Amino acid sequence: MTDFDPAAYLSDELLERIRARAAAVDAENRFPDEDLAELTDAGYLAILVPKALGGAGLGLAEASILQQRLATAAPATALAINMHLVWTGVAKVFSDRGISGLEFVQEGAAAGEVFAFGISEAGNDLVLFGSDTVAEPQPDGSYAFTGTKIFTSLGPAWTQLGLHGLDITSPDGPQVVYAFVPRTDAVTTRDDWDTVGMRGTQSRTTELHGAVAPADRVVRRVVPGPNPDPIVFGIFSVFEVLLASVYTGIARRALDLAVLTAKKRTSKKTGLAYADDPDIRWRIAEMALAYDGLLPQISSLATDVDQRADHGALWFAKLSGLKHRAVVAAKQIVDEAMLVAGGSSYFTRNELSRLYRDVLAGMFHPSDPESAHATVAAAWLGPVSS
């Protein structure tokens, strides 16, 4: 990545336009259509697509840097785009390992298709290892999906939904089926996204009423439960790295805002500039120490995915741990930035108040704190004795 210039893919001018719209998107609880349009025109949705197929040919490590950069301007936009990049990232994981089946994702992304991530289901803590959505095989090899997905980012904008469901009727069932369905009348997107933060993602509930994935868009059938299949590794690795990247971007923006505040404010009590106040300097140093620790972790693990490193049974512990640490550190950094800025940061007009609300979403993404700790404990201690 020595020659990698993030501004070549996400220019300063585009970043500032996105930043200028972020507050209104949040206040109006709407999808950032303008951001998506500009990012699409800039080729951003195809950054992980090979050059031969019309993309930028970047790796996960480079995409991570770009997502950190985008999140400094508009965390919700970055998080929404994350879900599209997850599928293009999984397609890259497949192609890098000589596995076919997701070329249509790469070609579609280069042509302007927007892929959404339809995995989360209410009450389903199995996540990738099971599904409450019914996947019914059809005579022509297609599948009809019936069920409800939650937290479907890009709700108003996606053109293809990557999802999973459970096939219990085939002779080799049960099988978790991964496939892609287009937006049709068999798909209902509820207008129910009214949250504390990350409002621009518009991660609405999606109802599937026999939505059909054509046979050539049924990409994987795997046995339920923990599984080393490439679709499971691909989703988990790209998802966790890019999530860590978005929350690290939030941390960077909070740190920058704290520094700006410290440099322009003066204490009435001491007469010192905030930048010279020992307590403020300590807080900002704490923020920087936490932030600096995230960068090499993300870069290293993203590069390992790109270079097909072999971490064996430790892969999932490393990935879930990375996401967990990034979210915890980002929340700590935003908390400290609020204290540096003082009471003004509590007003909704202050950008820090939006970051404060946005960063809270991190605890709800897989792997949540309980799952991350369970995964790491199992990697080091083995399974719980029965």
Helices and strands as residue ranges (DSSP letters): G 6-8, H 12-28, H 33-41, G 44-46, G 51-53, H 60-73, H 75-96, H 103-111, E 115-118, G 127-129, E 134-137, E 143-152, E 160-167, E 175-182, E 187-189, G 199-201, E 204-213, G 215-217, E 218-222, H 230-264, G 274-276, H 278-306, G 312-314, H 315-341, G 342-346, H 351-359, G 360-364, H 369-381
